Structure formats: structure tokens, C-alpha cells
Amino acid sequence: MNDAANHESLPGLKAEARNLNFFYDKFHALKNINMPVYEKKVTALIGPSGCGKSTYLRCFNRMHDLYPGNRYEGAIEFHPDRTNLLSPKVDPIEVRMRISMVFQKPNPFPKSIFENVAYGLRVRGERTRSVIEDKVEMALRGAALWDEVKDRLKEQGANLSGGQQQRLCIARALASDPELMLFDEPTSALDPIATASIEELVSELKEKVTVLIVTHNMQQAARISDFTAYMYLGEMVEFGVTDQIFIKPQKKQTEDYITGRFG
Ligand SMILES: Nc1ncnc2c1ncn2[C@@H]1O[C@H](COP(=O)(O)OP(=O)(O)OP(=O)(O)O)[C@@H](O)[C@H]1O
């Protein structure tokens, strides 16, 4: 961790990986990762293809549980209650109520725009129409999509453009008031204009929520994140304040990657 990351003015912790290891059966994909995730900040995960960024991100919402043979060791402590997200005693469904995820390719449900956003609320048992309507509007506003869709809420989500679909997925993720939002390369399937609007949105989201984002794009990490982690071959090589990682990395490996000499 670099000096700035040890600075006393650091924000509060939202989560912390502690000696985290992850195995796809016999393949040791994450090696002893220790990393803080600061509250209401954007943290970017960068590194060459195959270094383990998505694998790490997916530990936070226990997505690996879906496949037998996958195994976690260590902990991801989630604050303020210090729940170990990886404990077998913790229900992954409960985890996913607090931590939502937006994927690389927009994946709206085959439902109306309204129902896409209302879905999580209904699953949680919300039945009051006016509450659902208010929350759907708030989430669509939060995802900077309301003005574009307010007169077409009954249309299928799939009718929207790629960038709008991704904002719909962000609204869906926001509707259930998550504490942490995970983004796995959310702009890689989008054009530059849609990318810019998602980047702006992610930067605004941190007023309400903590964000952890995987990106291939170093400029994107530099533009939108407060903290950056550089990973290589399943290890956390360096973590620190984004400006420092990009301007004055502590490790040569990080510098070689940032400057394009490697990767
Ligand atoms: N389901 C799986 N079973 C076995 N190995 C896997 C599986 N998924 C990923 N891996 C391996 O784990 C390592 C990390 O993969 P991961 O997808 O996390 O990397 P990444 O940094 O997100 O890469 P990219 O930037 O290309 O998406 C790679 O060696 C990959 O081949």
C-alpha cells in the first residue's frame, strides 16, 4: 500500500479483503489478497487480462458459489457490522441484497422498463404500488435515465439503446438501495458517448454508495476512481490513491503496466 493510502484523513472502511484466496477447483486464482474498500469512494481494479480482476469482484457477491469446486479462503469483512461475506454461515442471497452488480454487457430482463427496475423491490416483498413507483422513479433518476424513459415505462427494456440499457441495469441495481455496487467493465460494450455518460454516472453514484469497478481502460480508472488496485497473476501488486498510482507508483511492475511497457 502506498504512503497516501496510509494517510490519516482516509475515509471510513466499507469492506476489507483479508488474506483472501480463491480456487477454481485446483487452480489458485487469487493469492492472499489484502485490500481496503473505502466508503462512498470509487475503487478501480486494473491489470492485464487474466490477472483475476473479475474473479476478485465476484467474491464480493458470492457469485462463485453457483459452481461446485470453487473455494474461498480468508475473509471479506463488510462494514459496519463486520460480517465476513465469505462465511458459509452467511446466506449469499442476503449478501446480494446489500451488494449489487452491473455486468459487462447490459442484461435487462425481458420485461418492461418499469418492471426491470421494480423487480428487486418485488422480490423483497414490497407490494405498495405508490412505494414501488416512487422507488422506480428515484432509481431511474439516479441512473440519469428518467427523462429519456418517463413516457415509455411500459415498453420493453430491450427496446432501449445499449447505453440506455446499461443505465437501466444501473437503475435496477440502485433500486434496492445497495451499500456496495460492483461494476465489471460496464462500458466495454458501449460507444464513446454512452461510455462518457456511464463514467459520469459512476462518479456521481459515490455520493450515495461505495463502488468497486473492474476496467481494462486505464484512462477510465484515472478519470473516475479515487483508489486503484493493480493486480497481476492473482496477486495484489499495489493499492493506493489513484493519482499516486498513476503519477508515482511505488512498484516497478505497476509503473511498467501504467506506462504501457508491459501488458
Ligand atoms: N470458471 C473458471 N474456471 C477456471 N479458471 C477460471 C475460470 N474463470 C476464470 N478462470 C481463470 O482465472 C484467472 C483469472 O481470470 P479473471 O477472469 O478473473 O481475469 P480478469 O483479470 O478479469 O481478465 P479479463 O480482463 O480478461 O476479463 C485466469 O487465469 C482465468 O483463466
Ligand as a Chemical Component Dictionary entry (heavy atoms), coordinates in Angstrom:
data_LIG
# 
_chem_comp.id                   LIG 
_chem_comp.type                 NON-POLYMER 
_chem_comp.pdbx_formal_charge   0 
_chem_comp.three_letter_code    LIG 
# 
loop_
_chem_comp_atom.comp_id 
_chem_comp_atom.atom_id 
_chem_comp_atom.alt_atom_id 
_chem_comp_atom.type_symbol 
_chem_comp_atom.charge 
_chem_comp_atom.model_Cartn_x 
_chem_comp_atom.model_Cartn_y 
_chem_comp_atom.model_Cartn_z 
_chem_comp_atom.pdbx_ordinal 
LIG N1  N1  N 0 -14.617 -20.630 -14.336 1  
LIG C1  C1  C 0 -13.288 -20.723 -14.341 2  
LIG N2  N2  N 0 -12.664 -21.903 -14.159 3  
LIG C2  C2  C 0 -11.306 -21.991 -14.138 4  
LIG N3  N3  N 0 -10.491 -20.950 -14.287 5  
LIG C3  C3  C 0 -11.056 -19.742 -14.464 6  
LIG C4  C4  C 0 -12.482 -19.564 -14.512 7  
LIG N4  N4  N 0 -12.735 -18.241 -14.702 8  
LIG C5  C5  C 0 -11.527 -17.638 -14.785 9  
LIG N5  N5  N 0 -10.528 -18.523 -14.649 10 
LIG C6  C6  C 0 -9.084  -18.243 -14.654 11 
LIG O1  O1  O 0 -8.791  -17.387 -13.550 12 
LIG C7  C7  C 0 -7.823  -16.421 -13.914 13 
LIG C8  C8  C 0 -8.404  -15.035 -13.650 14 
LIG O2  O2  O 0 -9.488  -14.802 -14.556 15 
LIG P1  P1  P 0 -10.357 -13.462 -14.494 16 
LIG O3  O3  O 0 -11.471 -13.614 -15.477 17 
LIG O4  O4  O 0 -10.682 -13.160 -13.097 18 
LIG O5  O5  O 0 -9.301  -12.373 -15.015 19 
LIG P2  P2  P 0 -9.518  -10.861 -15.438 20 
LIG O6  O6  O 0 -8.366  -10.109 -14.887 21 
LIG O7  O7  O 0 -10.889 -10.416 -15.062 22 
LIG O8  O8  O 0 -9.373  -10.968 -17.016 23 
LIG P3  P3  P 0 -10.068 -10.130 -18.202 24 
LIG O9  O9  O 0 -9.543  -8.737  -18.040 25 
LIG O10 O10 O 0 -9.556  -10.798 -19.431 26 
LIG O11 O11 O 0 -11.559 -10.222 -18.024 27 
LIG C9  C9  C 0 -7.485  -16.679 -15.374 28 
LIG O12 O12 O 0 -6.304  -17.444 -15.410 29 
LIG C10 C10 C 0 -8.659  -17.460 -15.895 30 
LIG O13 O13 O 0 -8.292  -18.321 -16.932 31 
# 
loop_
_chem_comp_bond.comp_id 
_chem_comp_bond.atom_id_1 
_chem_comp_bond.atom_id_2 
_chem_comp_bond.value_order 
_chem_comp_bond.pdbx_ordinal 
LIG N1  C1  SING 1  
LIG C1  N2  SING 2  
LIG C1  C4  DOUB 3  
LIG N2  C2  DOUB 4  
LIG C2  N3  SING 5  
LIG N3  C3  DOUB 6  
LIG C3  C4  SING 7  
LIG C3  N5  SING 8  
LIG C4  N4  SING 9  
LIG N4  C5  DOUB 10 
LIG C5  N5  SING 11 
LIG N5  C6  SING 12 
LIG C6  O1  SING 13 
LIG C6  C10 SING 14 
LIG O1  C7  SING 15 
LIG C7  C8  SING 16 
LIG C7  C9  SING 17 
LIG C8  O2  SING 18 
LIG O2  P1  SING 19 
LIG P1  O3  DOUB 20 
LIG P1  O4  SING 21 
LIG P1  O5  SING 22 
LIG O5  P2  SING 23 
LIG P2  O6  DOUB 24 
LIG P2  O7  SING 25 
LIG P2  O8  SING 26 
LIG O8  P3  SING 27 
LIG P3  O9  DOUB 28 
LIG P3  O10 SING 29 
LIG P3  O11 SING 30 
LIG C9  O12 SING 31 
LIG C9  C10 SING 32 
LIG C10 O13 SING 33 
# 
